[in-house]
Amino acid sequence: MNKHITSPISILLLILLVGAFLAACGASKPAAATTPNGQTLLQERCTVCHDLNRVTSAQKTAAQWTTTVERMIGKGAQLNAQEQQTLIDYLAQAYP
């Protein structure tokens, strides 16, 4: 093969190998999914529709907070299952 063709092919192969190596290294570490804490969820998600005073002035049991949070999700609050539980736990502890 011509030396002018071999050099670009070698560089391309090297780039592909390095890319494959880096992809494999990154794939071995699963991305850590972090759930915001309850206070952060309250401030970021609940205040879209309510001021904090409306929530913080309420006193409810864990079951009542569960009902309230589920009702808010039914009205469009954006919480996945883990965030929902984190928020309920926080509300039940902070505002019993």
C-alpha positions in Angstrom: 0.0 0.0 0.0 1.0 3.6 -0.6 2.4 5.4 2.5 0.1 8.3 1.8 -3.0 6.1 2.2 -1.7 4.0 5.1 -1.2 7.0 7.4 -4.8 8.3 7.3 -6.1 4.8 7.7 -3.9 4.2 10.7 -5.0 7.4 12.3 -8.7 6.6 11.6 -8.3 3.1 13.2 -6.5 4.7 16.2 -9.3 7.2 16.7 -11.9 4.4 16.4 -10.1 2.3 19.0 -9.7 5.1 21.4 -13.4 6.0 21.0 -14.4 2.4 21.6 -12.2 2.2 24.7 -13.6 5.4 26.1 -17.2 4.2 25.4 -16.5 1.0 27.1 -15.0 2.7 30.2 -18.0 5.0 30.4 -20.4 2.2 30.0 -19.0 0.3 33.0 -20.1 3.1 35.4 -23.9 3.5 35.4 -25.0 7.1 35.7 -26.1 7.9 39.2 -29.7 8.9 39.2 -30.2 11.4 41.9 -33.5 12.3 43.4 -33.8 15.8 44.8 -34.5 16.0 48.5 -38.0 16.6 49.8 -37.5 20.3 50.5 -36.1 20.9 47.0 -39.0 19.0 45.4 -41.4 21.1 47.5 -39.8 24.3 46.4 -39.4 23.3 42.7 -42.5 21.4 42.0 -45.2 22.5 44.4 -44.6 26.2 44.0 -45.4 26.0 40.3 -49.1 26.3 41.4 -48.9 27.2 45.1 -47.0 29.5 47.3 -44.9 27.8 50.0 -47.2 29.1 52.7 -50.1 27.1 51.4 -48.2 23.9 51.8 -46.2 24.7 55.0 -49.2 25.9 56.9 -50.9 22.6 56.5 -50.6 19.8 59.0 -51.4 16.3 57.8 -50.6 12.7 58.5 -48.5 10.7 56.1 -51.7 9.2 54.6 -53.2 12.6 54.2 -50.0 13.9 52.5 -50.1 10.9 50.2 -53.7 11.7 49.2 -52.8 15.3 48.6 -49.7 14.6 46.5 -51.5 12.0 44.5 -54.3 14.5 43.8 -51.7 17.1 42.7 -50.1 14.6 40.4 -53.6 14.0 38.9 -53.8 17.7 38.3 -50.4 17.7 36.5 -47.7 17.9 39.2 -44.5 16.5 37.7 -43.1 13.8 40.0 -41.9 10.3 39.2 -42.6 7.5 41.8 -39.3 8.0 43.7 -39.8 11.8 43.8 -43.3 11.3 45.0 -42.3 9.1 47.9 -39.4 11.4 48.8 -41.8 14.4 48.9 -44.4 12.6 50.9 -41.8 11.4 53.5 -40.5 15.0 53.8 -44.0 16.6 54.1 -45.1 14.0 56.7 -42.0 14.6 58.8 -41.8 18.4 58.4 -45.5 19.2 58.5 -47.3 16.6 60.6 
